[in-house]
């Protein structure tokens, strides 16, 4: 029906097609991960610390956690005071979750009370990524609880203002990344340190979470592919009953299905990223990508341990770490149930009365 010549002339590219700049970035990140991170993974996992050399390299590579909100909504004064630090050697973190407000994030209890040209900040945050290393905190607090979520405002808080880093969690996976409780007791924050507008914090949080779900999908995709790549060669080295276990039909069907699952997760993730990049609606697709990629990562890592048998269950080999690391994908940046709820709400708008 379609001539081969017509297909060859087509400008339609697959979702895998990268520009030269994108391909260069991908290769640079891969080299950094293989050369600088991989040799230190076991030690960082064991000690639950982020190697200072790795952190320095991440800054040099341009990896940041909070700069997007600064670039989009911060005043010029805030940008000048904080972005140079965040771009060179200072870790920032995003402080939204609390002990009583996880999925119901906007039920947060942290308060900011106006006091002249300042706000007095009181409350606690929990499950804060990179809080052990951070010096700059984006803290979401309610300045007017009577307005509900429309009172939520984002403050830029320096650790030197009196932020107290409390309990550090000992986690199942992603152990090199610190996750701590933060306490804010009568911290004086200048009104000039409000990021964006008063009462718009909920909007900024939603935006960054929606975007972040694409990143988590990519993380889960990488874990799934990593577990698969680490395990498949073993299937053609290990013999049972006189043949390689990878040649058994039952095994072939399993790893073929996993390969399909990984590729489907990749396409969902790339599609969400392309939509976001092009300024098109992407929230549903981002939720789909995160939901599915986290499911695929769990299934893949579990299968890989089973395929490897006893050695897959030992810490001498990397497979069990993939299994531990991927579980968080169903929890943070919105649980799997929250992703389903997000998808359903958008479908209701598309198809509902």
C-alpha positions as CSV (number, residue, x, y, z in Angstrom):
1,X,0.0,0.0,0.0
2,X,2.9,2.4,0.8
3,X,5.9,2.3,-1.5
4,X,9.3,1.8,0.1
5,X,10.5,5.0,-1.7
6,X,7.7,7.0,-0.1
7,X,8.5,5.7,3.3
8,X,12.2,6.5,2.8
9,X,11.4,10.1,1.9
10,X,9.1,10.6,4.9
11,X,10.2,13.1,7.5
12,X,8.4,11.2,10.3
13,X,10.9,10.1,12.9
14,X,10.5,7.5,15.5
15,X,10.3,8.5,19.2
16,X,13.8,7.1,19.5
17,X,15.2,9.6,17.0
18,X,17.4,12.1,18.8
19,X,18.9,15.4,17.5
20,X,22.7,15.7,17.5
21,X,22.6,17.7,20.7
22,X,20.3,15.2,22.4
23,X,22.5,12.3,21.3
24,X,25.6,14.0,22.6
25,X,23.9,14.7,25.9
26,X,22.8,11.0,26.2
27,X,26.3,9.8,25.5
28,X,27.9,12.3,27.9
29,X,25.5,11.2,30.7
30,X,26.1,7.5,29.9
31,X,29.9,8.0,30.1
32,X,29.6,9.9,33.4
33,X,27.4,7.2,34.9
34,X,29.7,4.4,33.8
35,X,33.0,6.1,34.6
36,X,32.2,8.1,37.7
37,X,29.1,6.6,39.4
38,X,29.3,2.9,38.6
39,X,32.6,2.3,40.5
40,X,31.1,3.9,43.6
41,X,27.6,2.5,43.6
42,X,28.2,-0.4,46.0
43,X,30.0,1.7,48.5
44,X,27.3,4.5,48.4
45,X,24.5,2.0,48.8
46,X,26.3,0.3,51.7
47,X,27.1,3.6,53.6
48,X,23.9,5.4,52.5
49,X,25.9,8.4,51.5
50,X,26.4,10.4,48.2
51,X,30.1,10.5,47.3
52,X,31.4,14.0,47.2
53,X,33.2,13.4,43.9
54,X,30.0,12.2,42.3
55,X,28.2,15.2,43.6
56,X,30.8,17.5,42.1
57,X,30.6,15.7,38.8
58,X,26.8,16.1,38.8
59,X,27.1,19.8,39.2
60,X,29.6,19.9,36.3
61,X,27.1,17.9,34.2
62,X,24.4,20.5,34.9
63,X,22.2,18.2,37.0
64,X,19.9,20.1,39.4
65,X,16.6,19.5,41.3
66,X,15.0,22.9,41.8
67,X,16.4,25.3,39.2
68,X,13.3,24.9,37.0
69,X,11.1,26.8,39.5
70,X,13.7,29.4,40.0
71,X,14.0,30.0,36.3
72,X,10.3,30.2,35.7
73,X,9.0,32.1,38.7
74,X,11.7,33.7,40.8
75,X,12.3,37.5,40.8
76,X,15.5,38.8,39.2
77,X,16.8,39.5,42.7
78,X,16.2,35.9,43.8
79,X,17.8,34.5,40.6
80,X,20.9,36.6,41.1
81,X,21.2,35.6,44.7
82,X,20.6,31.8,44.4
83,X,21.0,30.5,40.8
84,X,24.8,31.0,40.7
85,X,25.1,28.9,43.9
86,X,22.7,26.2,42.6
87,X,24.5,26.0,39.3
88,X,28.0,25.4,40.9
89,X,28.2,23.8,44.3
90,X,25.0,24.2,46.4
91,X,22.3,21.5,46.6
92,X,18.6,22.6,46.7
93,X,15.6,20.6,47.7
94,X,11.8,20.7,47.2
95,X,9.9,20.7,50.5
96,X,6.3,19.8,50.1
97,X,5.4,16.5,51.8
98,X,4.6,16.3,55.5
99,X,3.9,13.5,57.9
100,X,0.1,14.2,57.6
101,X,0.0,15.2,53.9
102,X,1.5,12.8,51.4
103,X,-0.9,12.1,48.5
104,X,-3.1,14.9,50.0
105,X,-0.2,17.3,49.6
106,X,-2.2,20.5,49.9
107,X,-3.4,19.6,53.4
108,X,0.0,20.7,54.6
109,X,0.2,22.2,58.1
110,X,3.4,24.3,57.7
111,X,2.4,28.0,58.3
112,X,3.9,31.3,57.4
113,X,2.7,34.3,59.4
114,X,3.3,37.9,58.1
115,X,5.4,40.0,60.4
116,X,6.2,43.4,58.8
117,X,8.6,42.8,55.9
118,X,9.1,39.2,57.0
119,X,7.2,35.9,57.4
120,X,7.6,33.6,60.5
121,X,7.8,30.0,59.3
122,X,6.7,27.1,61.5
123,X,6.2,23.5,60.7
124,X,7.9,20.2,59.6
125,X,8.5,18.5,56.3
126,X,9.1,14.8,55.7
127,X,10.5,12.6,53.0
128,X,12.6,15.4,51.6
129,X,15.0,14.3,48.9
130,X,18.6,15.5,49.1
131,X,17.8,17.3,52.3
132,X,20.9,16.0,54.0
133,X,23.1,17.8,51.5
134,X,20.9,20.8,50.7
135,X,21.7,24.4,51.7
136,X,18.7,26.0,49.9
137,X,15.1,24.9,50.4
138,X,11.9,25.6,48.5
139,X,9.4,25.4,51.3
140,X,5.7,25.3,50.7
141,X,3.7,26.9,53.6
142,X,0.2,28.3,54.0
143,X,0.0,32.0,54.6
144,X,-3.8,32.0,54.8
145,X,-5.3,28.7,55.9
146,X,-8.8,30.1,55.5
147,X,-8.3,30.1,51.8
148,X,-7.3,26.5,51.8
149,X,-4.8,25.4,49.1
150,X,-5.0,29.0,47.6
151,X,-3.0,30.2,50.7
152,X,-0.1,28.0,49.8
153,X,3.0,30.0,49.0
154,X,6.6,29.0,48.1
155,X,9.5,30.4,50.1
156,X,13.2,30.3,49.4
157,X,14.8,29.4,52.7
158,X,18.5,29.3,53.4
159,X,19.8,26.7,55.8
160,X,21.6,29.5,57.6
161,X,18.2,30.9,58.6
162,X,17.8,28.1,61.1
163,X,16.6,25.0,59.2
164,X,17.0,21.9,61.4
165,X,17.8,18.6,59.6
166,X,16.2,15.9,61.8
167,X,15.8,12.2,61.2
168,X,17.5,10.7,58.2
169,X,15.6,7.7,56.9
170,X,17.3,4.3,56.3
171,X,15.6,3.2,53.1
172,X,15.1,0.0,51.1
173,X,16.5,1.5,47.9
174,X,18.0,4.7,46.4
175,X,20.1,4.7,49.6
176,X,22.8,7.2,48.4
177,X,20.1,9.9,48.2
178,X,19.4,11.4,51.6
179,X,15.7,11.5,52.7
180,X,15.2,13.5,55.9
181,X,12.7,15.3,58.1
182,X,13.2,19.1,58.3
183,X,12.0,21.3,61.1
184,X,11.2,25.0,60.8
185,X,10.8,26.7,64.2
186,X,10.1,30.4,64.1
187,X,12.3,30.9,61.1
188,X,12.3,34.5,59.9
189,X,12.1,34.6,56.1
190,X,12.1,38.0,54.2
191,X,9.0,38.6,52.1
192,X,11.4,39.2,49.2
193,X,12.2,35.5,49.4
194,X,8.7,34.5,48.2
195,X,9.1,32.6,44.9
196,X,6.5,33.8,42.5
197,X,3.2,35.1,43.8
198,X,1.6,34.7,47.2
199,X,-1.0,32.0,47.1
200,X,0.3,30.4,43.9
201,X,2.5,27.8,45.5
202,X,0.0,25.0,44.8
203,X,0.1,25.8,41.1
204,X,3.9,25.7,41.1
205,X,3.9,22.4,43.0
206,X,1.5,20.8,40.6
207,X,3.6,21.9,37.6
208,X,6.8,20.6,39.0
209,X,5.3,17.3,40.0
210,X,3.7,16.8,36.6
211,X,7.0,17.4,34.9
212,X,8.9,15.3,37.4
213,X,6.8,12.3,36.6
214,X,8.5,12.1,33.2
215,X,11.9,12.0,35.0
216,X,10.7,9.2,37.3
217,X,9.4,7.2,34.4
218,X,12.9,7.6,32.8
219,X,14.5,6.5,36.1
220,X,12.3,3.4,36.2
221,X,13.0,2.7,32.5
222,X,16.7,2.8,33.2
223,X,16.4,0.4,36.2
224,X,14.3,-2.0,34.1
225,X,16.8,-1.9,31.2
226,X,19.7,-2.2,33.6
227,X,18.4,-5.2,35.4
228,X,17.6,-6.8,32.0
229,X,21.1,-6.1,30.6
230,X,22.8,-7.4,33.7
231,X,20.8,-10.7,33.6
232,X,20.3,-11.7,30.0
233,X,23.9,-12.8,29.3
234,X,23.7,-15.2,32.3
235,X,20.9,-17.1,30.6
236,X,23.4,-18.1,27.9
237,X,26.1,-19.0,30.3
238,X,24.2,-21.1,32.7
239,X,23.4,-24.7,31.7
240,X,20.8,-27.0,33.1
241,X,19.7,-30.4,31.7
242,X,22.5,-30.1,29.1
243,X,21.4,-26.8,27.5
244,X,21.6,-23.1,28.2
245,X,18.6,-22.0,30.2
246,X,18.0,-19.1,27.8
247,X,17.1,-21.7,25.1
248,X,14.2,-23.2,27.0
249,X,10.9,-22.1,25.4
250,X,9.4,-21.2,28.7
251,X,12.3,-18.9,29.5
252,X,12.3,-17.4,25.9
253,X,8.7,-16.4,26.3
254,X,9.4,-14.7,29.6
255,X,12.3,-12.6,28.5
256,X,10.7,-11.8,25.2
257,X,7.6,-10.4,27.1
258,X,9.9,-8.4,29.4
259,X,11.6,-6.9,26.4
260,X,8.2,-5.9,25.0
261,X,7.3,-4.3,28.3
262,X,10.5,-2.3,28.5
263,X,10.1,-1.0,25.0
264,X,6.5,0.0,25.6
265,X,7.6,1.9,28.8
266,X,10.3,3.6,26.7
267,X,7.8,4.8,24.1
268,X,5.4,6.1,26.8
269,X,8.2,8.0,28.4
270,X,9.7,9.5,25.2
271,X,6.2,10.4,24.1
272,X,5.5,12.3,27.3
273,X,8.8,14.1,27.1
274,X,8.3,15.1,23.5
275,X,4.8,16.5,24.3
276,X,6.2,18.5,27.2
277,X,9.1,19.7,25.1
278,X,6.7,21.0,22.4
279,X,4.5,22.8,24.8
280,X,1.5,20.4,24.2
281,X,-0.7,18.9,26.9
282,X,1.2,16.1,28.6
283,X,-0.1,15.5,32.1
284,X,-2.1,12.4,31.2
285,X,0.8,11.0,29.2
286,X,3.3,11.7,32.0
287,X,1.1,9.9,34.5
288,X,0.7,7.0,32.2
289,X,4.5,6.8,31.6
290,X,5.3,6.9,35.3
291,X,2.6,4.4,36.2
292,X,3.6,1.9,33.6
293,X,7.4,2.3,33.8
294,X,7.3,1.8,37.6
295,X,5.2,-1.4,37.1
296,X,7.6,-2.6,34.4
297,X,10.6,-1.9,36.5
298,X,9.2,-4.0,39.4
299,X,8.2,-6.9,37.2
300,X,11.5,-6.9,35.3
301,X,13.7,-6.8,38.4
302,X,11.7,-9.5,40.0
303,X,11.9,-11.7,36.9
304,X,15.6,-11.1,36.6
305,X,16.2,-12.3,40.2
306,X,14.2,-15.4,39.4
307,X,16.1,-16.1,36.2
308,X,19.5,-15.7,38.0
309,X,18.4,-18.0,40.8
310,X,20.5,-18.0,43.9
311,X,23.1,-15.6,42.7
312,X,20.3,-13.1,41.9
313,X,19.4,-13.1,45.6
314,X,22.9,-12.2,46.8
315,X,24.4,-8.7,47.2
316,X,27.5,-9.8,45.3
317,X,25.6,-9.3,42.1
318,X,23.8,-6.1,41.1
319,X,20.4,-7.5,40.3
320,X,19.0,-7.3,43.8
321,X,19.8,-3.6,44.0
322,X,17.8,-2.9,40.9
323,X,14.9,-4.7,42.7
324,X,15.3,-2.5,45.8
325,X,15.7,0.7,43.9
326,X,12.7,0.4,41.7
327,X,10.1,0.0,44.4
328,X,10.1,3.8,45.1
329,X,8.7,4.4,41.6
330,X,5.2,3.4,42.7
331,X,5.4,5.8,45.7
332,X,7.1,9.2,45.1
333,X,6.1,12.0,42.7
334,X,2.6,10.6,43.2
335,X,1.6,7.0,44.0
336,X,0.4,4.7,41.4
337,X,-3.2,5.2,42.6
338,X,-2.7,9.0,42.2
339,X,-1.5,8.4,38.6
340,X,-4.6,6.4,37.9
341,X,-6.8,9.1,39.4
342,X,-5.0,11.8,37.3
343,X,-5.5,9.8,34.1
344,X,-9.2,9.1,35.0
345,X,-9.9,12.8,35.6
346,X,-8.6,13.8,32.2
347,X,-10.5,11.0,30.5
348,X,-13.7,12.1,32.3
349,X,-13.1,15.6,30.8
350,X,-12.6,14.1,27.3
351,X,-15.5,11.7,27.3
352,X,-17.8,12.7,30.2
353,X,-21.0,14.7,29.9
